[in-house]
Amino acid sequence: MANDAPAIQLELDMALGGLSLPAGVYQMVPGSESPFTLSNLPNQVYRAIALIQSNFTISGNGVIFHGVNRPGVAVSDVQPVFATDKNLTVGTIKNVTFKDIAFDPANAASPPNSNQRFLYGVGIDGLRFLDTIGHSRGNRSGYFAHIQNSRNIQVTGHRHDTMTGGFNLRYCENIVITDFVFNDFSEAIDLDGPTKRVVIRSGVFQGTTRRQQCIDLNDQIDASIGDFSVNNVGNIITINYKTTTPDTYGEYLDNSPVRNFQVGKRIVVSNITGSEIGDGVNNPSIYIGWDWAAGNHAGSDPVSDITLENICLEDTGFIFVREGSGLVFKNITLRSVISAPGFSAVDMRSAGANADQIGFSNLDVHIDKLRIESAQRGALKISAPSRAVVDGLITRGNNTLGGTDPDLVLTSLHTRAACCVIDNCEIEGDVLIIGDSTAVSDWKGQTLYKRNSVVCNNGRFYLSTVDGMSGSSGGPSGIGTAIPDDGSESIPVWAGGSKYLLDGLCRNQDRYYVCMTAGVSGLSGGPTGTDERILDGSVVWRPINGPLLWRYLDSPYSVLWGRKNRVGGTIILGGDAPKFIHGEHVDVEVGDLAAKGTVSKGLFVARRRTLITRGSYLVVTGVTADGANYRNLWLTRHRHGSPINIATVDTKTEGFAAFTCRDAGITSADAGCYLDPGDVVALNSNHKGAGLMLEGLRVTLDFIEY
């Protein structure tokens, strides 16, 4: 086969500022010697043309570079048409432009290798692709461009067809990809390592199966992505970060241990339409967060400040959020959503299986106008949040497979002392809200508490804001946001050549550290600095605060239920959620009850569907319990003249303390707590024996309307 690469290399070396080629197909055969291996991998790279100069443009309408195999090719060889050297610092090469050039990686006639690429570029400042084309004239194969340790990259008007990969970037800055069309690909745009300041807008992704990935964001900081349509693909975008990515490009090439995690943040994804997306199992339409089964990122926050806005998808896989802080979902419509059993159309569940996960996973989300129709299962699930605002959820016709999944689920609310708000929602199906304050442990002295631990101390709840050791006694008290609880004096000084177990602690040079990987410490020095992972012999440490700080919580979790919600199904409050959900209340002054006599008094009339969540009684003069002479108090619901009991208390075994609320004993799961419009709630009382006088009796009922 002819090889046009040497002639083009010669022309390029001699050209000043550019090389314009006549239309035609150019056979690009890589050289016989590999100048380097691929990235930090052992794959040999054989290039057809060496990019070693700056300030040039390669152009040509109708020009096709055909990547073919070198003689004696191995299956694992990487064969780019153009490649720089490997270990180049940013700016070693400047201002490189490819214009109107097409690349064809098809090489079915010369197997066994199909790893053709157009460009492998490192160290370029100012790289442009203008109206380029990646198109295989055979089966789908090849990759268009791998770009590393570069900056100021522009891709405008790129067309991609029947090629495995598009653009893979790592350790790059200032990237703009616009006006693109991707057809029949495996992964189109892969920001596969730390990148900063990215714009990806105005284009189309069309696949051939519902397994192909459009955009993958790993370790991305500052991105604006959107204004495109998708069809017949697997995943529109994945936003996460890898616990295996080193801090710098040099460390990446050297396979150095990770010191700090490169957290994705400040990412806006907006203005997307599409259909036939994902398979509902392995390919959610949108994926956000980190799977802790793949690695522990304690010491580092999850992805943060992520906004999804103006997205409309039909016949689509579910949206899966594993964790995230500062998430915003705004103006999103999903129709005909497919998902696996146990997963809702929008499924958000942060990790909370252990103290590291509770401390450094998170779920903080604000939903503003989310419509979900014809989903296979429920609409929205939020598990173990620290904060969740659901404003404007609309659901229609879900559970198309015949199931009974609730349309809205909020669960594990006690895990991170969640603060939740629900309002302006029109929910056709059921609502399930679960929290359990009894799962909160009592404070213990001389205990390592990770961040976001929730404890109860002397009847009050507190959340730790840092990692540290609690004091020997007392624990947090009072009200505040930084309540000290210092047991750091008990943390032992680091010792060389010693065995440390997971979560073991040490003090070294006035800093404190917790063991992330068990092992034997080095003989001297010990952990120093503030890196999130510090190697010391075979031990891996991360820094902690040492002394604990606590934030007072007025409740172990809370749900504020707004007045503008409408629910077609049933509201179910699990655990002790009735204690901590807040909606409306009615406060009725009954007045004095004589020692003897029967009382029946209407308290309020339901104007909408209503669920009574709790109630209390208060008197102005205390009374003691009396097993022979007492009063019964009970609440009833009256519907069309027929009463049903809600809850009963008496003074036979428990009296009243003056100006102290006594719980009315309401269990919100009881049928009598569910009211239809026109139902009446009444207070009833009778006496036994000589009875008991109650002075200044007042009844308070808390309820939510839906």
Order of alpha helices (4+ residues) and beta strands (2+ residues): alpha-beta-beta-beta-beta-beta-beta-beta-beta-beta-beta-beta-beta-beta-beta-beta-beta-beta-beta-beta-beta-beta-alpha-beta-beta-beta-beta-beta-beta-alpha-beta-beta-beta-beta-beta-beta-beta-beta-beta-beta-beta-beta-beta-beta-beta-beta-beta-beta-beta-beta-beta-beta-beta-alpha-beta-beta-beta-beta-beta-beta-beta-beta-beta-beta
